[in-house]
Amino acid sequence: MTAEEIKSKFFMDKKNGALRMTDEEIAAADAFAEDYKLFLDDSKTEREAVGTLIVLAEQRGFVPFEPGKKYQPGDRIYLNNRNHALIMAVVGKAPLSEGINLMASHIDSPRIDLKQVPLYEDCDLALFKTHYYGGIKKYQWAAMPLSLHGVIVRADQSKVNVCIGEDESDPVFCVTDLLPHLAADQMKRSAGEIIKGEELNLLIGSRPFRDDEASDKVKMNIAAILMEKYNITEADFLSAELEIVPAFKAKDVGLDRSMVGGYGQDDRVCAYTSARALLDLTDTPEKTMMALMADKEEIGSVGATGMLGAFFKYMVEDMAAAHGIAGRTVLSASKCLSADVSAAMDPTFADVHDKRNAPFINYGTTIMKFTGSRGKGGSNDATAEFMGKVRKMLDDAGVLWQTAELGKVDQGGGGTVAAYIAELDVDTIDIGVPVLSMHAPFEVTSKIDIYATYKAFAAFNK
């Protein structure tokens, strides 16, 4: 056997996906990215993502899930959990006792939230106090245009939907930063404290209320605007969810327009690709298919809408009970692709990666057998058997794929929802899109990788 024969037979073929795809396939990837960018723009919060996906689902015949109802093959249902998490399902031909095929992602992203009593005035400026959500580099959020999204529930239980800063005619907001000429002491801080958490104050106004008798005149003017435009009082902030996110829209990146840049791609890129794979089903699948989009992953998957909540388990149990089957029987026979992003190899910061095991932009969707940090702490670590099945599925479907891990051993790491699904006795593995600048306000993904991930989920559905 020659060296060339050994090379071709033993070693994996690592090549940029753009060199392995036809022009028609690349055009399809570019077209898919256009729809994806619109989704990103319309879904900057978990509430907005749920709303957008429900509209798409209902257009394709999905109806709200009814516990106790015995669903038949081909039925399309969804469960909306408190407008923060969503499950969509297409009932398959096989009995539920043979399990379901689950695609599980999350739709929350790192951001800044308003505190419950946010409005104050200092130095004739009106500001909102904030509390950041998830793992962010706080300095990245200063001196950039920001928008305000969310909902306010008044004392009478009526709701006010808020979205300020997205329309071209809207004002935007910002967190101010210190000019370099006066920042000598600031620049001595550690990177994590260049901007401290309590310094993420949102600038919202500067003009005073035109009444000589009032104090805190700028704050008073903002209060008057809030009362007039939204009919709210300070107490209404106590029952509000208001999130501060970047005000810009998703854009093509690069002279070749090969990448997508935008906010919230971790993990809405996997939520969208998995949801689309389910929504695009035209035939009744063999097994029941589910796409789950959870909340709170960025802060530990906690709460009633996070993956540690019981809503997914309860839905499976309700569906199974209608057929006289135990929920655990369904779960133990099920398979899951935990749809979450991976950290793409960045040549500027190559030292944090093991290059042999890091995912590259344009090389396809990534499979992560394990995540976790350091000694695989908090990881799912899929079995070799399930890894083998996923490999075969992707190869048979002609899907571009690569392996990944989250940085060098002892360098860092992180987790996904995979561990919590696996705890339900479900074979689970991580699969998703590699991302540059993950958790930054402007994340970057490859159109080829996005499309490959969609194709991977479509293959899973078959």
C-alpha positions as CSV (number, residue, x, y, z in Angstrom):
1,M,0.0,0.0,0.0
2,T,1.4,3.4,-1.0
3,A,1.5,6.5,1.3
4,E,-1.1,8.1,-1.0
5,E,-3.4,5.2,-0.5
6,I,-3.0,5.3,3.2
7,K,-3.6,9.0,3.2
8,S,-6.9,8.6,1.2
9,K,-8.2,5.7,3.2
10,F,-7.2,6.4,6.8
11,F,-7.2,10.2,7.2
12,M,-10.3,12.4,7.3
13,D,-10.8,14.7,4.3
14,K,-10.5,18.2,5.7
15,K,-11.4,20.7,3.1
16,N,-13.2,24.1,3.0
17,G,-16.8,23.4,2.2
18,A,-16.8,26.0,-0.6
19,L,-14.5,23.7,-2.5
20,R,-16.7,20.6,-1.9
21,M,-20.1,22.1,-2.9
22,T,-21.6,22.8,-6.3
23,D,-22.5,26.4,-7.3
24,E,-26.1,25.4,-6.9
25,E,-25.5,24.3,-3.3
26,I,-23.7,27.5,-2.4
27,A,-26.5,29.5,-3.9
28,A,-29.0,27.5,-1.8
29,A,-26.9,28.3,1.3
30,D,-26.9,32.0,0.5
31,A,-30.7,32.0,-0.1
32,F,-31.3,30.2,3.2
33,A,-29.2,32.9,5.0
34,E,-31.5,35.6,3.7
35,D,-34.4,34.1,5.6
36,Y,-32.2,33.5,8.6
37,K,-31.2,37.2,8.8
38,L,-34.8,38.3,8.8
39,F,-35.4,35.8,11.7
40,L,-32.5,37.3,13.7
41,D,-33.9,40.9,13.1
42,D,-37.4,39.9,14.3
43,S,-36.2,37.8,17.2
44,K,-33.8,39.7,19.4
45,T,-35.4,38.4,22.6
46,E,-36.7,34.9,23.6
47,R,-40.3,36.3,23.6
48,E,-39.9,37.6,20.1
49,A,-38.3,34.3,18.9
50,V,-41.3,32.4,20.3
51,G,-43.7,34.7,18.6
52,T,-41.9,34.6,15.2
53,L,-41.7,30.8,15.3
54,I,-45.4,30.4,16.2
55,V,-46.4,32.5,13.2
56,L,-44.3,30.3,10.9
57,A,-45.6,27.2,12.5
58,E,-49.3,28.2,12.2
59,Q,-48.7,29.1,8.6
60,R,-47.7,25.4,8.1
61,G,-50.7,23.9,9.9
62,F,-49.4,23.6,13.5
63,V,-52.0,24.0,16.3
64,P,-51.7,24.3,20.1
65,F,-51.0,21.1,22.0
66,E,-54.0,19.7,24.0
67,P,-53.0,17.4,26.9
68,G,-55.1,14.2,26.9
69,K,-55.7,14.3,23.2
70,K,-54.7,11.2,21.2
71,Y,-52.7,12.5,18.2
72,Q,-52.4,10.7,14.9
73,P,-49.5,10.4,12.4
74,G,-49.1,13.6,10.5
75,D,-50.6,15.9,13.3
76,R,-48.7,19.1,13.8
77,I,-48.7,20.6,17.3
78,Y,-46.9,23.2,19.4
79,L,-46.6,24.0,23.1
80,N,-45.9,27.7,24.1
81,N,-44.4,27.8,27.6
82,R,-45.0,31.3,29.0
83,N,-43.9,33.0,25.8
84,H,-40.3,32.1,26.7
85,A,-39.9,28.5,25.4
86,L,-41.5,26.5,22.6
87,I,-41.9,22.9,21.5
88,M,-43.1,22.0,18.0
89,A,-43.8,18.4,17.0
90,V,-44.9,16.4,14.0
91,V,-46.4,13.0,15.0
92,G,-44.8,10.1,13.2
93,K,-46.0,6.8,11.9
94,A,-44.2,4.7,14.5
95,P,-45.7,4.2,17.9
96,L,-44.4,6.6,20.6
97,S,-43.0,3.5,22.4
98,E,-40.2,3.6,19.7
99,G,-39.2,7.0,20.9
100,I,-39.0,10.5,19.4
101,N,-36.3,12.3,17.5
102,L,-35.6,15.6,19.4
103,M,-33.7,18.7,18.3
104,A,-33.1,20.9,21.4
105,S,-31.8,24.5,21.2
106,H,-32.1,27.6,23.3
107,I,-33.4,31.0,22.3
108,D,-32.0,33.3,25.1
109,S,-28.8,35.2,24.4
110,P,-26.4,37.3,26.6
111,R,-27.8,40.8,27.0
112,I,-28.5,43.6,29.5
113,D,-31.7,43.7,31.5
114,L,-33.3,46.7,33.3
115,K,-33.4,46.6,37.1
116,Q,-36.8,46.7,38.7
117,V,-36.4,50.4,39.8
118,P,-34.3,51.6,36.9
119,L,-34.9,55.3,36.4
120,Y,-32.6,57.9,38.0
121,E,-31.0,61.3,37.3
122,D,-27.4,62.4,37.8
123,C,-25.5,65.4,36.5
124,D,-28.7,66.5,34.6
125,L,-28.8,63.2,32.7
126,A,-31.5,60.5,32.9
127,L,-30.4,56.9,33.0
128,F,-31.6,53.4,33.6
129,K,-29.9,51.0,36.0
130,T,-29.2,47.6,34.6
131,H,-28.2,44.0,35.4
132,Y,-26.4,42.0,32.7
133,Y,-27.7,38.5,31.8
134,G,-25.4,35.6,30.9
135,G,-21.7,35.6,30.1
136,I,-20.7,38.9,28.5
137,K,-17.5,41.0,28.2
138,K,-19.1,44.1,29.7
139,Y,-16.7,46.5,27.9
140,Q,-18.1,45.3,24.5
141,W,-21.5,46.9,25.4
142,A,-20.3,50.4,25.9
143,A,-20.4,53.2,23.3
144,M,-22.7,51.4,20.8
145,P,-26.3,51.9,19.7
146,L,-28.7,49.8,21.8
147,S,-32.4,49.2,21.6
148,L,-35.0,48.3,24.3
149,H,-37.3,45.3,23.9
150,G,-39.8,43.6,26.2
151,V,-43.2,43.8,27.9
152,I,-44.6,45.8,30.8
153,V,-47.5,44.4,32.8
154,R,-49.5,47.2,34.4
155,A,-51.3,46.9,37.8
156,D,-54.6,46.2,36.0
157,Q,-52.8,43.2,34.2
158,S,-52.9,44.9,30.8
159,K,-49.7,44.6,28.8
160,V,-47.5,47.1,27.0
161,N,-45.2,45.7,24.3
162,V,-42.0,47.7,24.0
163,C,-39.6,47.9,21.0
164,I,-37.6,51.1,20.8
165,G,-34.5,51.5,18.6
166,E,-35.2,49.2,15.7
167,D,-37.1,51.4,13.3
168,E,-35.0,53.9,11.4
169,S,-37.1,56.7,12.9
170,D,-36.6,55.5,16.5
171,P,-34.2,56.9,19.0
172,V,-31.5,54.6,20.3
173,F,-29.8,54.3,23.7
174,C,-26.2,53.7,24.8
175,V,-23.9,52.9,27.7
176,T,-21.2,55.7,27.9
177,D,-17.5,55.1,28.2
178,L,-14.5,57.2,29.3
179,L,-12.4,59.0,26.8
180,P,-8.8,57.7,26.5
181,H,-7.3,61.0,27.8
182,L,-9.0,60.5,31.2
183,A,-8.9,56.7,31.3
184,A,-5.4,56.1,32.9
185,D,-6.9,54.6,36.1
186,Q,-9.6,52.8,34.2
187,M,-7.1,51.0,31.9
188,K,-5.3,49.7,35.0
189,R,-8.4,47.6,35.8
190,S,-8.6,44.0,34.8
191,A,-10.4,43.4,31.5
192,G,-13.5,42.1,33.3
193,E,-13.8,45.4,35.2
194,I,-12.9,48.0,32.5
195,I,-16.6,48.5,32.6
196,K,-18.1,47.3,35.9
197,G,-21.5,45.8,36.2
198,E,-22.9,48.8,38.0
199,E,-21.4,51.1,35.3
200,L,-23.6,49.6,32.6
201,N,-26.0,52.5,33.0
202,L,-28.2,53.2,30.0
203,L,-28.4,56.8,28.8
204,I,-32.0,57.7,28.0
205,G,-32.4,61.5,28.1
206,S,-30.9,64.9,28.9
207,R,-33.7,67.6,28.6
208,P,-35.3,68.9,31.7
209,F,-39.0,69.2,32.5
210,R,-40.0,72.8,32.0
211,D,-41.3,73.5,35.5
212,D,-39.2,75.6,37.9
213,E,-40.8,73.9,40.9
214,A,-39.7,70.4,40.0
215,S,-36.5,68.7,41.2
216,D,-34.7,66.0,39.1
217,K,-36.1,67.8,36.1
218,V,-34.6,65.5,33.5
219,K,-35.9,62.4,35.3
220,M,-39.3,64.1,35.6
221,N,-39.3,64.7,31.8
222,I,-38.6,61.1,31.1
223,A,-41.4,60.1,33.6
224,A,-43.8,62.4,31.7
225,I,-42.9,60.8,28.4
226,L,-43.4,57.3,29.9
227,M,-46.8,58.2,31.3
228,E,-48.0,59.9,28.1
229,K,-46.7,57.3,25.6
230,Y,-47.1,54.1,27.6
231,N,-49.5,55.0,30.4
232,I,-47.1,53.4,33.0
233,T,-45.8,54.4,36.4
234,E,-42.6,53.6,38.2
235,A,-44.3,50.7,40.0
236,D,-45.1,49.0,36.6
237,F,-41.3,48.4,36.1
238,L,-41.7,45.8,38.9
239,S,-43.7,43.6,36.6
240,A,-41.8,44.2,33.4
241,E,-39.3,42.3,31.3
242,L,-37.2,44.8,29.5
243,E,-34.1,43.7,27.6
244,I,-31.3,45.9,26.1
245,V,-29.9,44.5,22.9
246,P,-27.9,45.9,20.0
247,A,-29.9,48.2,17.7
248,F,-28.3,47.1,14.4
249,K,-29.6,44.5,12.0
250,A,-28.0,41.3,10.8
251,K,-25.6,41.9,7.9
252,D,-23.5,40.0,5.4
253,V,-19.8,39.9,6.4
254,G,-16.9,39.9,4.0
255,L,-16.3,41.2,0.5
256,D,-17.5,37.7,-0.7
257,R,-20.6,38.0,1.5
258,S,-19.8,34.5,2.8
259,M,-20.7,35.1,6.4
260,V,-23.6,36.5,8.6
261,G,-22.9,39.0,11.3
262,G,-25.5,39.8,14.0
263,Y,-26.7,39.7,17.5
264,G,-28.0,36.5,19.2
265,Q,-26.6,33.9,16.9
266,D,-25.8,31.8,20.0
267,D,-28.1,30.0,19.9
268,R,-30.8,31.3,17.6
269,V,-28.9,30.0,14.6
270,C,-29.5,26.5,15.8
271,A,-33.1,27.3,16.9
272,Y,-33.9,28.5,13.4
273,T,-32.1,25.7,11.5
274,S,-33.8,23.0,13.6
275,A,-37.2,24.7,13.5
276,R,-37.0,25.1,9.7
277,A,-36.0,21.5,9.3
278,L,-39.2,20.5,11.1
279,L,-41.4,23.2,9.5
280,D,-40.2,22.2,6.0
281,L,-41.4,18.5,6.5
282,T,-43.9,17.7,3.8
283,D,-44.4,14.0,4.5
284,T,-45.3,12.3,7.7
285,P,-42.0,11.1,9.3
286,E,-41.4,7.6,10.5
287,K,-40.8,8.7,14.1
288,T,-42.3,11.6,15.9
289,M,-40.1,14.7,15.5
290,M,-39.7,17.5,18.0
291,A,-38.0,20.8,18.0
292,L,-37.5,22.3,21.4
293,M,-36.4,25.9,22.0
294,A,-35.6,26.5,25.7
295,D,-35.0,29.6,27.7
296,K,-32.4,30.4,30.4
297,E,-29.5,28.4,29.0
298,E,-27.2,31.3,29.4
299,I,-27.7,31.4,33.2
300,G,-27.8,27.7,33.9
301,S,-31.0,26.4,32.2
302,V,-33.0,27.1,35.3
303,G,-36.6,28.1,36.0
304,A,-39.9,26.9,34.6
305,T,-38.9,27.8,31.0
306,G,-35.3,26.4,31.2
307,M,-34.2,22.9,30.3
308,L,-34.1,22.0,34.0
309,G,-37.8,22.8,34.1
310,A,-40.4,20.0,33.6
311,F,-42.3,21.2,30.6
312,F,-40.7,19.0,28.0
313,K,-41.0,15.9,30.2
314,Y,-44.6,16.7,31.0
315,M,-45.5,17.1,27.3
316,V,-44.0,13.7,26.5
317,E,-45.8,12.1,29.4
318,D,-49.1,13.7,28.3
319,M,-48.7,12.5,24.7
320,A,-47.7,9.0,25.9
321,A,-50.5,8.7,28.4
322,A,-53.1,9.3,25.6
323,H,-51.7,6.1,24.0
324,G,-51.4,4.1,27.3
325,I,-47.6,4.4,27.3
326,A,-45.4,5.5,30.2
327,G,-43.5,8.7,29.4
328,R,-40.2,7.1,30.5
329,T,-40.7,4.4,27.9
330,V,-40.8,7.1,25.2
331,L,-37.8,9.0,26.6
332,S,-35.6,5.9,27.0
333,A,-36.1,5.1,23.3
334,S,-35.5,8.6,22.1
335,K,-32.6,10.3,20.4
336,C,-31.6,14.0,20.7
337,L,-29.4,16.4,18.7
338,S,-28.6,19.1,21.2
339,A,-28.5,22.0,18.8
340,D,-25.9,24.5,20.1
341,V,-23.1,26.5,18.7
342,S,-19.3,25.8,18.9
343,A,-16.4,28.2,19.1
344,A,-14.8,28.5,15.7
345,M,-11.1,28.6,15.2
346,D,-9.9,32.2,15.2
347,P,-6.4,32.8,13.9
348,T,-6.0,35.9,16.0
349,F,-6.5,33.9,19.1
350,A,-5.3,30.5,18.0
351,D,-3.5,29.7,21.2
352,V,-6.7,28.9,23.1
353,H,-7.6,26.1,20.6
354,D,-6.3,22.6,19.8
355,K,-6.1,23.2,16.1
356,R,-6.5,19.5,15.3
357,N,-9.9,19.4,17.2
358,A,-11.2,22.9,16.6
359,P,-14.0,23.7,14.2
360,F,-13.2,25.9,11.2
361,I,-15.5,28.4,9.4
362,N,-16.9,26.9,6.2
363,Y,-16.1,23.3,7.1
364,G,-19.7,22.4,7.9
365,T,-21.8,21.7,11.0
366,T,-19.9,20.6,14.1
367,I,-20.4,17.5,16.3
368,M,-19.2,17.8,19.9
369,K,-19.1,14.4,21.5
370,F,-18.5,16.2,24.8
371,T,-18.5,19.7,26.2
372,G,-17.9,20.8,29.8
373,S,-14.8,22.4,31.2
374,R,-11.5,21.0,32.2
375,G,-12.1,17.4,33.2
376,K,-15.3,17.3,31.1
377,G,-17.1,18.8,34.1
378,G,-20.8,19.3,33.4
379,S,-20.6,17.4,30.1
380,N,-22.9,14.9,28.5
381,D,-20.2,13.0,26.7
382,A,-22.2,10.9,24.1
383,T,-21.6,7.2,23.7
384,A,-19.5,5.9,20.9
385,E,-22.5,4.0,19.5
386,F,-24.6,7.2,19.2
387,M,-21.7,9.1,17.7
388,G,-21.3,6.4,15.1
389,K,-25.0,6.6,14.2
390,V,-24.8,10.3,13.8
391,R,-21.7,10.1,11.6
392,K,-23.4,7.6,9.3
393,M,-26.6,9.7,9.1
394,L,-24.6,12.8,8.1
395,D,-22.4,10.9,5.6
396,D,-25.4,9.1,4.0
397,A,-27.2,12.5,3.6
398,G,-24.1,14.2,2.1
399,V,-23.9,16.7,4.9
400,L,-20.7,18.7,5.5
401,W,-19.6,18.1,9.1
402,Q,-16.6,18.4,11.4
403,T,-15.8,17.7,15.0
404,A,-15.3,20.2,17.7
405,E,-14.4,20.9,21.3
406,L,-14.7,24.1,23.3
407,G,-11.0,25.1,23.5
408,K,-7.9,23.4,24.9
409,V,-8.0,21.2,27.9
410,D,-7.8,23.3,31.1
411,Q,-8.3,26.5,29.0
412,G,-12.0,27.0,29.7
413,G,-15.1,25.2,28.4
414,G,-18.8,25.5,28.7
415,G,-22.0,23.5,28.7
416,T,-25.3,23.1,26.7
417,V,-28.7,21.7,27.4
418,A,-27.4,18.3,26.3
419,A,-26.6,17.2,29.9
420,Y,-30.1,17.8,31.1
421,I,-31.8,15.9,28.3
422,A,-29.4,13.0,28.7
423,E,-30.4,12.8,32.3
424,L,-33.9,11.8,31.1
425,D,-32.2,8.6,29.6
426,V,-32.1,10.1,26.1
427,D,-29.1,9.4,23.8
428,T,-27.8,13.0,23.2
429,I,-25.0,14.6,21.3
430,D,-24.2,18.3,20.5
431,I,-24.3,19.5,17.0
432,G,-24.4,23.1,15.7
433,V,-22.8,26.0,13.9
434,P,-19.3,27.3,14.6
435,V,-19.3,30.9,15.7
436,L,-16.6,33.7,15.8
437,S,-16.9,36.3,18.6
438,M,-19.4,34.2,20.5
439,H,-21.3,36.1,23.2
440,A,-20.3,39.4,21.7
441,P,-23.0,41.9,20.5
442,F,-21.9,41.0,16.9
443,E,-21.3,37.3,16.3
444,V,-20.2,35.9,13.0
445,T,-21.2,32.6,11.3
446,S,-20.7,31.1,7.9
447,K,-23.6,30.7,5.4
448,I,-22.2,27.3,4.4
449,D,-22.1,26.1,8.0
450,I,-25.7,27.4,8.7
451,Y,-27.0,25.5,5.7
452,A,-25.1,22.4,6.6
453,T,-26.6,22.5,10.0
454,Y,-30.1,22.8,8.5
455,K,-29.4,19.8,6.2
456,A,-28.2,17.8,9.3
457,F,-31.4,18.4,11.1
458,A,-33.4,17.6,7.9
459,A,-31.5,14.3,7.7
460,F,-32.4,13.6,11.3
461,N,-36.0,14.2,10.5
462,K,-35.9,11.5,7.8
